[in-house]
């Protein structure tokens, strides 16, 4: 089916400023609550949130086989489960109705008043009910840096890293939407030269620059997903800040990996940008040093996306400090390889499952995706505009992740993914 929603020449009758993350070619999906306390599934064009529940009730999706309540829910899970054909039909119809040449909604003020809202007057909610959350470790630069920082005796990369997309299962209950404050977590830590751990708030709270993809109901239990069919089962992507308490993580990591150091919070951006919308920004993925096993070998190499990423820290005085600029295309293991590996043992994947990329670091020091790397384990503090320094995050720091694609064909963005660090709760 042709993706007419991606027509780069299309203009909309809604005012959209040049360089906006959400032109009519984007049409992301999210969940919001209106000023009338109505929860609805919607999309966004420019600075306007569009109520798809009302849009559907008023007949603008006529001819598309959708249940009456598909957009009148508090998560996108059921819509995602309908599959790629439905997603494309819906995006195409929205693009047609909001086309500058289409007057059906444009000239109907009564309908506009119940469908279109100022995006600043709605409250964004979690877009999905996260059933399962998996976090990968797929940036070669990040994995190598971590190995060097912790001074592994042999090679910086662990032996299996170049053979499989390494990952672990995270905690879905603590995945939160952008704008949610993050409490500094408690845990056990082992100080240098100490023989027993101490308990208290984390002193080495870190951010992790990631992107996550969201799956549909992809496979039955026991049936792997073929790597060349994997992307058909990916609905879209969000920005992800997978917060990490490095001091807690260091102590608990062996033998089973991160636990309390990671499960206290993970923040995602509220608008899911579909894989279809990102299609014009496909690019080659990095050449893999060791030929992977057949089930991880795709037919095509044009299987990554040129998504520019930025992390900014906002201090309590309002100063904005850019910490890093990276790119999704640096990831060594692709989404298709991650999903194929995730299911090769028969693990079933469901609609609304969240798959994190792992920290995305680039080849230069100013493109590292975590403070652990940017300060090299705390050895190189960062000086901010107000003269203060950071090795890890202070209470009151607000982290802002941004991501967007941009080329001669236009711009598609994700908006912001934010989280402010609050002091630990009093025990």
N, C-alpha and C positions, 0 to 999 in steps of 0.2 A: 504494500500500500504506500502510495506517495505521501511524503510528509510535507504537505502544503503549508503547514504552520511555520516551516523554516524559511519561507520565501523572503529573501533578504530585501526585496524591493517593496515589500508590503509596508504601508503606513497605517496608523490608527487614528481614529477621531478623538481619542483621549490625548490630552497634552502630555508628551513625554520629552524630557530634556535630553539633549545629546550626551552620550556617555553613560546613560543610566544602565544599571545592572538588569533592569527588567523591561526591555523593549517588547513589542508585540511578538517578536520571534522567540521569546523565552517561554512564557506561559508555564510557570512552575506551579506546584500544588502545595497547599498547606491547610492548616486548621486554625480558625480564629473565632473569637467571641466579639459580637458587636456591642455597641453602646446600649442596645436594648436587651442585652444578656442572652442573645441567641448564639448558640455554637453551630458553626457551619464549616463545611469544606469549601475552600476557595482557591482563586488564583490571583495573580498580581500583574498589572501593567502599569509601568511608571510608578507614581505615588498613589495608585488606586488599588484597593482590595476588592475583589469581585466575588460576591456570594453565589456559589454554584448551586446551592440548594434552591434559592429563589430563581436563578437562571433556568434551572431544570423545570421547576414547577410552572413557570410562565411559558414553557413550550419551546425554548430555544435549542433543546437537544432532541426535538421530534425527529423520528426516523432512526435514532441510535438506540439499540436495545439496552436500556438501563433500568434497573429497579427504581421505583418511585422515591425510595429513601436513600439511594446510593450516596448522595452528597449531604444528607441531613444526619450525619453521624459525627462522633467526636474523634475519629481517626480515619486515615486513608486506607486502612488494611483491606476492607472489602473491595474498594475500587482497584487497589493494586492487584488483588487476587483475580480480577476480571481479565488481566492479560494485555499484551502489547496491542492487539487489534483495537480494543476498547480505548486504551490510552491515546492512540493515534487519532481515532475518530473524534474523541472529545477535544483534544488540542486543535485539530483541524477546524472543528466547528467554532470553537472560541475565537480562533484567528479570523474566520470568515465574518462572524457577527461584529467584531470590533474593527474590521477593516474600514478604512476611511471612506470607501465607496458604498458601504452597507448602512442603510438608514433605519433598519428594522428596530434596533434598540436605541440608536443615536437620537431618533426623533420621537421616542416614547418616554416622556419625562416621568410618567407614573411608574413605569418599569425601572427606569434608571434609579429612581429614589430608593428602591428596595433591593437593588442588585449591586450598586456601586457605592463604595465607602472610601473616605480618606484613610489611607493606610495608617496614619498616626492616630486615628480614632478607634482602631480595633486592637485587641490584645491577642498576640500570637500564642498559640498553644502547641503542645507536642503534636507533630504531624502524624505520627504513627504510634500504635501500641506495640512497643518493642518486645517481641516474644523471646528472641534470643539475640545475643550480642557477641560477636567474635572480633578480636583485634589481631591484626597481622603485624608483621615486623619486616616490611618489604622494601625498605630503603637501604641499599647497599652502603651508601655514605653514612647513614645514621648507625647502622649495625657495626660498621668499621670503627667509627668514632667512639662508640660505647666500649668496644673491645680495647681500644687504645687508652681511653680514660681510666678503665679499670685494670689496665696493665696485664692483660692475659699473657701467659707465659709463651704460648705458641703464636699462631696467626690470630689477628684481631677478630676475624670472622670465625664463628663456631663451625665445626666440620660439616654439618648438614645444611648450612645456610644457602649454598649455591645449588643445592639439589631440590629443596622443597620450599614452598612459601610457609615460613614458620609463623605460627599463630597460637592464640590461647582463647579460651572462653571467658568472657567478661560477665559483668553483672548488669542485667537489663533494667532492674528496678531503679537504679540511680542514674540512668540516662535522662538528662533534663534539657529543656529548651533554652535557647539563647536568652539572656537577661536574668536568668536565675542566679542568685548569689550563692557562692561556694564557701562553706565553712571549712576552716583549717582543720584537718583531721588529726585524731589522736592515734598513737600506736607505740609499739616497742622499737627502740633504736639502740644500736651498739656504738658507743663512742670509740674513737681511736684509742688503742692500747687498753681498752676496758675488757674485762672477762665476763661480765654479766650485763644484760641490757637495762636500759632505763625506760620509763613510761612518760609520755607527755605529747604535746602538740608537735607536729612535724616542723622542723626547722629548715627543711629543704624542699619546699613546695614548688613544683614545676608545672609548666604547660607543655603540651605536645601538639604540634601542628599536624593535623591529619585531614583526610577526606574519607567519608564513609559512603558505601553504596547500600541500597535497599533492595531486597529481592521480592519476587512474587512467589506464589506457591509453586516451587520449581520442580520438585521430584518426590516420588513416593519413597518410603523407607526401603533401603536396600538397592535403589537404582541410582547410580552415579550420573552426573551431568557431563555431557561431552563438552570439551573445551571450546569447540567451534559453535556450540549452541548456548554457551554460558550467558552471553550478553542479552540473549532473548529473554532471559529471566531476571534481568536487572531493570528495575523501574527508574531509578534516578540516584542522585548523589546529594550529600549535604556536607557542609564544613563540620569538622569534629575537633574539639579540644579535649583530649583524653588526659585530664589532670593526673599528675603523678607526685607522690610523696617519696622522694628519692632516698631519704635516710631510712624510712620504714621499709622500702623496697630492698635496700641493700641487705638488711638483716633477715628478712623473711624469704628472700628469693629462692634459696636452696631448701629443699630439693624440688619443689613443685612450681616455682615461679611466683609472680606477683599476686597478692591477695588484698589485704587492707590498704596497701599503697596505691591501689588502682580503683577499688570498687566504691569509693566514697562519692565520686561524681564523674560524669562524662557529659560534655555539653555539645549539642548539635544546633545548627542553624535551622530556622523555622520553615524555610521554603525549600522543597525538594525540586531540584532542577533535573528534568528528565534526560535520559541518555539520548533521546531523539533530539532534544534542543542542543546538545553538545556535539552532534554529528559533524557540523562544519569545522570543528576544531580538533579533529583526529590527528594523531601524529605517530611517528615511529616510537616504540618503546626501546630502552637501552638494549644493546646487543648482549646476550647472555654468555658468560664466559665458559660455562660447561653446558653442553647440550642436555636439556632436561629429558627425563623419561618420556616415552611416546604420549602418555595421557596428558602431559603438560606442554605438548608441542602444538601451537596453533598453525593453521594453514597460512594466515596472514600475519605480518609484523606491524601493520598499521592499527595497533590496538591499544593505544594510550591517548591521552587528551592533553592539550597544551593549556593548562589551567594555572594562571599566575596566582601566587599565594603571598599573603603579607600578614605579619603579626605586629600589632602596636600595643604598647603598654601605656595606659592612662593613669597618671598618678593622682593623688587626692587633690592636688592644686589645679588639676585640669590639663596639665602638660601632656602632649602626645609624643611618644618616643617610638620610632620604628625599631623593632628588634631584629626582624629578619624578612627577607624576600626569597621565596622558593618557588617550586613548580611541581605540579603533579606528575609531569612527564619524566621526572627523575626516578620514579619508582622502578625498581629492577623487576619485581614480580607484578604482573598485570591483574586487573580484576577478574578476567576470564580464568587465568591460572589459579588465582585464589579460590574461586568458586568451584572449579574443577577438582582441585586438591581437597577442598573442604568436604566434597561429596563422594570422593572416589571410594571411600569405605562404606558407602551406603547411607551416610548421614542425610536425613531429610531436611530441606530448607523450606520455610514457610513465608507467606506474605507478611511483610513488615519486619523481617529479620534484618539486623544492622551489621554490616561488615566494615570494620575500620581498617584503613590502609596501613596503620603504623606511622610513626613519626616520619615526615617527609623532609629530608635534608638534601641540599644540593652540594656541589663540589667545592664551594668556596665558604670561608668562615662566615660571611654575611648571609649565607643561605641555609644555615643550620636550623633545624626545626624544634629545638628545645633549649632551655637555659643550661641544662647539663652540658650541652655541646658548646653553646655560645660563650659560656664562662669557663669551659674546659674543666668541669668538675669543681668549679669554685675558685680555680687558680687565677682567672682573669676577670675580675669584676667589671661590670658595665656601668659607666657613668651616664646618668640621665641629665636632662636639661636643667633640672632644679639643683644639680650638684650632688644628689644622693647617688649611691651605687647599689647595684643588685648582683648577687650571685644566684639567688632564688627569689621567690615572690614575697613581698611584704603584705601585711594586712592593709586593705584599702586599694590595692592595685586592681585595676580593671583591664582585663586582657581582651583585645579586639582582633578577631581573625576575619580576613576578607579573602575572597577568591573570585576571579573572573577570567573569561576567555576574550581575546580581542585580536582581530586581524582585519584584512580588507573586507571581509564578509560581514563584519559587525562586531558587537559585543554582547556577551551573555554573562551575567554574574549571579552570585549566590547571596548578596547582601552581607550582613554581619553576623558573627557568632561571638557573643560577649559573655563574660562572667567576672564578677567582682569578688575578691577574696575578703571574707569576714573573719574576725577572730574566732578561735575555737569556742564552742559552747561550754559554759561552766559546768563542771561535773560535781 
